[in-house]
Structure formats: structure tokens, C-alpha cells
């Protein structure tokens, strides 16, 4: 009998559940990467919307082209004999261009922040696949609509602001949906590492968005929006055709294959405790000193090791309220921490290419390509944060350490980036890792942990709301960061970096209580909620 080919042996070495889990991992990765791909063009195109003014020596009849300052329509001839000054695309060709560009960022991010609080609540009550598909199709349409302003010679600030507002609202459908779907498929085991790798979709999307937008920015910046918009719309169709919301829909297991930590019968949940000695029975047992015992599934657990707690038949079906989600321990602290962490991250996202253009004197395309190194660093930072937090089982402490290192790194970045391209490259990688690490960990593993907190008693419908609250609060900072950068940058880029360092310090401050609790208290006993039988 001939041996099986290597490829076939590789395929059958994984179970059906593992293949489905890998498929959902990659699909949700690509879906949300496309969201970020569509957010990046505005930062790349800023250098083209406002350029260093250059006088045209010879006015000549010309049709609308990308090099025109305001891109005349095809039937409009430039017939005057006065020297034209090429400062970019009206209305962003004025001296207050930084405030106007900041207004575009603020319009998108403010709408995103407000919509996020509602999105999680709505998403819990609608099928994830339909909800996410609608959001991706709408986001693709409004991203492309921004680019159509180039082809239809639109110079109204209101048009671009309204487009950004609506796009910000519809993009809120993405994050709660993909996090909830991924958490349905992956249990808590190695969640930090898994979601750290998965969260690199943010950086991958930013990199692809930078490269795609940069390809057309100097020749036809309208395509810098239309092509990403088409990609998001196409991924929305893929989502509708292939996304599986929950493993139970195709009779797969909902957790990674691990040793069971508790016994279950579909009705009750159990806490597994260490066996107590005679001396321990004489005094009260400190719950903080209880530890879980692994069961190999073969040896029955002794009754004295098990505490049977009544199951909750209805909690898994009822959606949690907004105030109920806020009462989950840690939600408020991590939300406020993310507000300042995301302020820093999104300031880089929307203003880094323009900063590189001004400091290193590169054109918009090269600045956009160079800015991708910040996202490359972000990939490693997110994975590193996940690995460390899994190993130490201390999410807050991991975030705190990276925030503590990020502040002085930003100061060094502001100083050495003026020394040359090599110094800028090195600091982009390091800053990206330290800035994106806490942001990635909080929005993924921490949100999933809190959304499945034991205080919820197995309510599987709370994750979307908790995720939306944390990311929505963070998005308030994401809206403020680029706006403040637009207001502060005219006084000097050094002041922008001081603002970012202050934001990092504030983010660390909100984690102090949780860090102290992690370092001073051992892990408490874990209550495991068994799945409830459907009746």
C-alpha cells in the first residue's frame, strides 16, 4: 500500500474543528484588515490635499488633472495670465489647512466613538453576519464616495465632512462583530497570544492601505479612496457568503482542545478546589488560595473536591444592559486607559505621513511607505503583549510596563527623527511596538476576558456590549488625538509629542489600581460555567 502524500497527511493531521477554527481566524482577520485599509488613505492623501506652494511659471490651457491646484473640470480652461499658486486641493489649500484636515479626522472618529456605544447593543440583537455585511458594504460605498470628489471636482468642505461622519458610523459595525465571533470560536486558553497575532490585522490593514493609497496619491488621489472602498465592499460579500457566527451552527466545539477544568452536566457549574487537610478544616479557607485541579477526564473527581453551584438557564440568552456592563470589574479602568492609548495610536495613524513629509522632506508617496514601519512595529508589539500577558497572567501589568516605556521612547523619537532617515526608521519600529502593544491587548484579549467575566454567570450575550463600551471609550481618545494634533502642530511638532507623552502617562495612571491588585493578590478561584442544554 502506497504511503499518503505529505500534503494529504498534513491535511488529515488536523481535526474538522481545527480547520473550521483556522478558517474563521483568517476570515475575521481579513474582514477587519479591510476596515483599517479603508481608514488609512486620508492620512496618505493629506500631503497632496495641501502641498508646499509652488508658483506655476507659465499658465497654459489644460484639462483637469491631478497636478492642478484645485483640479479644473474638463471643460474649464485656465485662461488668465496671472501666475497660479499650486497649494493643493481647495478648500485645503489655505493657511488653516491643518485645522481643516484635523476636522476631517475628528468628524470620522467622533462619529465612530458615538456610534460604537450603540453598535454593541444593536449587534447583540442582530445576526452578526447580516450586521457586519451591511456595515462593510456601506463603508465601502462612503469610502469610495470621498474619492469621487476628485473626479467630480467637489471643493465643498461640508461634502467631505458629512462623508466622513457617515463612514465613521457604519464602520462601528465591525469591531464588536469580529471580536464576538472570534471569541465564540476560541476559549480563554492562550487568548492573549491568539488575539495578539489576530490583532495584527490592524497593522496589516494600515500597511496595505498606505501602499494602495500611496500608489495613486501623486497622480490621481481619488483612486486612493475608491480602490480601498471597493475592497471593503467585496469583503462584505465574502462575509455574507462564508462567515459562521458560532461553532454550534455547524456542530463544532467552541473551545480549544484542552484538559477539562471542571465537570459539567448542562445544568450546574462546578468549582474545583484543592483537597483540604485536617488542619485547614479548622480555619476558614482563603478563597484567594484556592487552586484549580486539572482532571484528565478518566479519574472521577472526589465529591469533597467539588462545590456545586446552581446553573443559570436564562442568563446566556438575555442581553446585558449598558449599566450592567459598566459594573463588570475592570471595564471602567481599561476603557479610560484605552481612551488615552488610542489617542496616541490614532494620532500616529492620521498624522505620521505628514510629519515625515515635513521633517524628512519626502513626498507624499515615500512618506506613506515609510510610515508603514510604525505598523510593522505594531505587529510585533501586539504579539509580544499577548505572549507576556499569557505567561504572567497579568493583563494590566503588561499594559502598564509598555506604557511606561512608550513615553520616553516618544521623546527620543521627536529628537532623533530630525537627524536623518536611519534614525527615523529605527524609532518608527520601536515606537510602533510600544504604542500598539497596550492598545492591541486591551481591545482584544482584555475585552474578551471582561466580556466573559465570571460575574456574568455565563451570559454569552455580554461580549459585544463590553467590547463596544471599551472600544467606544477608546475612540473618544482616537477622535481627540488627531484633532489636538491639528491644533497644536502649527506651534511645532515637539509640542505634539509632549501631548502624546502626557496621554501615555494618563493611560498608565488609570491602570494603577488594577496593577496593584495583580501584583499584590494571587489568582482567585475560578468559577466555570458549564454550557446549558437547550430545551
N, C-alpha and C positions, 0 to 999 in steps of 0.2 A: 504494500500500500504506500503510495507516494506521500511524502510529508506535505503538510499545508504550506502554501506560500507565506513568506514573512508578513506581508501586508494583511493577509486574512487572519493569521494568528494574532496580530496586533488588534484587529477589529474585535475578534471574539474574546479577547482578554478583558474587555470591559463589559459590564452588565448593561442591560437595557436602560436601567435608571441612570447610570453614569453617562451614557450617551445623550439622553434627554437633558440631563443637568448641564452637560457641557454645551449643548445646543442653546439652551436658554441663557447661559452665561454669555456666550458670544453674541447672541441676538440682542439682548438688552444692552450689551457693551456698544454695539454698532448703532443702536437706536439713539442712545443718549449722546454718543460721539457726534452724530449728525446734528443734534441740537446745538452743541458747542461749536461745531463747524460753521453754523449759520450766524453765530454771535460775533465771531472774530472779524469779519470783513470791515465793520465800521472802524475798528482801530487801525486797520491797514490803510483804508481809504482816507483817513484824516489828513495824511501828508499830501494827498492830491486835492482834497477839497480846499485846503489852504496851502499855498506854496509861497516860497520866498519870492517877492515881487520882482519880475523881470520885464523890463521895457522892451516892447517889440519895435525894432528899428523901422521896418517897412510894412506899413499896413497894406494888406492885399486882400482882394476878394477871395473869400474862402467859404467852403461849406462847413457845417457843424462837424467838429472833430474833437478828439479828446484833448488836444493841446490848447484849445480855446479857453479863455479865462472863464467865460460863462457859457460856452458852447452854444453858438448861434444856431438857430433852426436851419434846416437845409435850404430854405428859401430866403434866408436873411443874409444880405451882403454887408460886409464891413466897408463902407464907402467913405467914411470921414478921413481926413488927412492928419488927424491928431494921433500922437503916439499912445498906443494902448498899453496899459499896465496889466500884466498877467499875474494875478494874485490868487488864482484858484477858481472855485465854483461858487457863484453867488447863491445864497447870502453869506457864505463862509469866507469871503474874500476881504472882509473888513478887519479893522484892528481888534475888534472884540471877538474874533473867531474862536478863541479858547473858551469863552463863556457859551457861545452858540454850540460848539461841539460838545461841551460838557452838558448842555441842556438835552442833547440827543441821548447821551448816556443816561442821564437822570430820568428822562421820560420812559425809557425802556425798563430800567432797573426799579424805579418806583412802582410802575405798574406790575412788574414781576413780584415785588415784595408784597404788595397789597393782594394781588391775585393768589399768591401762594397760600395764604391763610384760608381762603375759600376753597382752593383746589383740592386740598387733602380731604376736607369734609365732603365735597362733591364726589371725589374719586372713590371714597369708601362705599358710596351708594350706587355706583355705576360699574358695569363690567370694565375691567382695566383695558382690555383690548380695544373696545369701542372708544373709550375715553382718550386713550393715547393716540389712536389713529386719527381722531378728529383734531387733536392738538398738533400733530405733525403735519397734516395736510394744510391746516390754517396757517401754521408757522411758515411753511414753505411758500405759501401764497403771499404773505405780507413781507417776507424777506425779499422775494423777487420784486414786489411792488416798489420797494425802496430803490432798487436798481433801475426800474422803469423810469424813474425821474430823470435819469441821464438821457435816455432815448427820446423822451417827450419834452425835454428842455424845461423841466419844472424847477423853479427857483424860490418856491414858497417855503419858508421855514415851517409853517403850520403843517404842510403836507408830510414832511419828514418826521416831525414830532408825533403826529397822530399815528403814522405808520409804526413808529417805534412803540408807542403806548399799546396798540392792539397786539403787536407781535409779543410784547412782554407779557400780556395777559394770557395769550394762548400757549406760550411756552411753559407756563406753570403746570400744565397737564403732565409734563414729562417726568420730573424728578420723583414725586410721590408714587407714580405708577411703576417706574422701573425698580425703585428700591423695594416696594411692596412685593413685586413679582419675584425679584431675586431672593428676598428673604423667605418667601413661600417655598422656594426650592432648596435653600441651604440652611442648615441648622446653625446653632451657635458655635459648633466646633470649628476652630481656625477661622472664625469670621473676620478677624482683623486682617489676616493675610489674604483671604479670598477677596474681600471687598477692597483691600488696598490695591491688589492687582486690577480688579474690576474698575475701580475708580480712576485708573489711568485713562479711561475713555475721555475724561475732561481734557487732559493734556494732548491726547491723540487728536481729538476734535479740534482743539486750538491750533495744533501744528498743521493739520490738513487745511483748516480754514485760512491760515496765514499763507500757505503755499498757493492755494487756489485763488484767493483774492489778490495775492501779490503778482500772479501771472498776468492779470489783466489791468492792474491798478494804473499803470502808466499809459496804457493805450485805450482802454475802454472800461472805466471803473464800474459801469452799470452791470457788466457781466460778473464782477466780483461779488455781487449780491444775487443775481439771477441763477447762476450755476449752483451755489450752495442751497438756494431755495428749492431748486429742482431736486437736489439730492435728498433734502429733508422730506419733500413730498413723496419721492419714490420709496424712501424708507418707511413712510406711513403706510403705504400699500403693502410692503413686506410685513409690517407689524400686523395688519389686519389679516393677512393670509396665514401667518405662522406662529404668532405669539400664543403660548399656552400659559394661562394665568396661574394655575395651581397644579401640582403633581397629581392630585386626586382626580383631575379631569381625565387623565389617561392611566389611572391606577398605578402611579409610581409612588415611591416613598418620598416623604417631604424633608428628610434629613439625610446628612451624610452617613454612610455606614460606619458606625462606631459601636463600642460596647455599650449596652443599655445601662443607664444610671439608675433606673428605677423600674419597679413592676407596675403594670397598669392593667385595668380591666375595662377601660372605656367609660367608667362611671366615676371612679375615685382616683385621686392623685396621692402619691406617697412621698414621704421624705425619708431618705435612707440615712441613718445615723451610725456612728461607730458604736461598737458594743461597749457598754459601761461596766466598769469594775465595781466591786463591792464598796470600795472607798468612795468612788464617785457618786454612788447612790445615796450616800449620807448627806451630800450637799447638793444645792441646785446646780444643774448643768448649764454652763455658759453657752448660749446658742452660737456665739462667735467662734467657739472652739469645736463645734460640730464639724465633721468632715464627711464627705460622701464616699461610700464604698462602691467600688466597681463590682458588678456582677457579670459573670461570664455567660449567663443565660442557662447554665446547666445545673449549678448548685442552687437549691432553693434558699431564699433568704429567711433567716430565723425570724419568727414573729416579733421578738423583742427588739429587732433592728428597725422595725417599720412603724411609722406613725401614719394612720390612715386619716386623710382629711377629706371632707365631703367635696365631691366634684360639683362643678357649676355647669349645668346643662344649657343655660341660655346665654352666658356671657360671651361665648365665641361668636354668637350671631348678632349681638347688639353693637351698633357703632358707638364709639366713645364720644362724649361731648368735648367741646373746646376747653372748658374749665377743668374737666376731668383729666384731660391730657396734661394740663399745666401742673396738676398736683402730683404727677409722677416724679419721684425724687431724681433730681439732676437735670430735668428738662429745662428749667429756667436758667440755671447756671451755664449749661452748654449752649443754649440759644444765645445768651448775651455774649459769651465768648466767641461764638461764630460770627456775631454781628461785626466785631472788630477784626477778626481773622479774615473774613470775606471782604471787608473794606480794603484791606491791604492787597489781597489777591486780585480783586477786580480793578483796582487802580492800575496794577501792572497789566492786566488783561486789556484795558481800554486805552492806556496812555503810554505803554512801554515803547511801541514803534515810533511814536512822535518824539519821545525823549531821546531815543537812539539817533533819530534824524537830526535833532538839534545839537546833541553833544558830540556825536561821532561824524556828523556832516555826511550822512549817507542818504541816498534817495529812498523813496517810499518802499520800493520793491526789496532792496537789500536790507533795509531796517526791519521789514516784516519777516524776512527769512532769518535774520539774526535773533529776533525776538522769540523764535521758536525754541531757542535753547533754554529759556526760562521754563517752558512747558516740559522739555526733556528732563530737567532737574526735578520738576514736579512729579513726574512718573516715579522716579526713584524715591522721592520724599514720601509719597503716599504709600508705597510698598514697604519702605523702611518703618514708617509709623505703625503700619499694621502688624508687621513681624514683631516689633518691640512690645507693642501693647498685648499681643497674644502671649508672648513669652512671660512678661511680667504680670499680666492680667491687671494692668493699671492704665486705663484709657486716659484719665485726666492727667496723670503724672507724665505720660508720654507726650501729650499735647503741651503741657507746661514746659517741659525741657526744650522742645523745639521752638516754642515761642520765646523762651529766654535767650536762645542762641540767635534767633532771627533778628532781634532789634540791633545788636551791634553789627551784624552782617550787613544790614541795610545801610548803616552809617559808613561802613567800609566801601560798600558799593557806590554810594554817592561821591566818595572821594577818589577812588581809583578808576572809575569808569571814564574819567576825563584824561587818563594817562595813555590811553590807546586801546586798540581793538582787542588785543590779547587779554588785558585786564578785564574788559567788559565781558568777554566770553566766560572767563572763569567765575566771575561774580554772578553772572546770569544763572549758571548751573547751580551754584551753591545757594543763592537766594531762592531760586525756584523750589529746591528741595525743602528748605526750612519754612518757607511761607506756605507751600501747598500741603505739607505733611499734616499739620493740625486740621486744616480745612477739609482735607480728604477724609481723615479719620472720623471727625465729628459728623460729617454729612452721610457717612456710610455705616461703619460698624457701631458707632455710638448711637446713632439714630435707630438702627435695628435693635440694639440692646435695650434701649429705653422703650421702644415700641412693643417689645415682648417682655417687659419687666414683670417680675413675679407679682407685683401689686395689682396687675390687671387680671389676675386669676384666669389666664388663658384666653383672654379676649383677643382673637386674631384680627379683629377689625380696627384695632387702635393704631397700627403701624403707620398707615397713610396719614392720619391726623398728626401724630407725633412728628413724623418726617416733615410734614408741611409746616408745622409750627417752628421747628428748629431751622429749616432752610428758609422759611419766610422771614424770620427774625434776622438771619444772616443776610438776607437780600436787602434789608433796610441799610445795612452797612455797605453792601455792594452798590446801592444807589448813592449813598453819601460820598463814598470814596472818589469815584470819578468826578462828581460834581465839585468836591472840595479841591481836587487836583486842578480842575479848570479855573477855579477862582484863585488858587494860591500860586500856580505856576508862573503867572506874569511877574511875580516878585522874585522868582528864582527857583530853580528845581531843587535846590538844597532845602528850601522850606517844605516842599512836598515830601521829601524823605523824613524830615523831622516829624511831620504829621503821621507818616506811616509808622515810625518808631513809637510814637505815643499810642497809636492804636494797638500795636503789639503788646505794649505794657498793660493797657486796659484789658485786653483779652486774657492775659495771664492773671490779672487781678481777680477776675470773675471765677477762676478755677481754684483759687487758693483753698477754699473750704473743702472742695472735693479732693484735692491733692493731699491735704492734711488728713482727711478721713482715710484715704487709701494707704497712706504711709504709716498711720498710727493704729489701724484696726486690721486684724486678719480677716480673710474672707468669711462671710457668714454662710450658714447652711442654706442650701439651695432647695427651693420647692419646685418640683417638676410637675407640670400639668399634663396629665395624660390626654390623648385625643378622645373626644366624646363620640360615642356611637350615634349615628344618625337614625332617627326614628321616623 
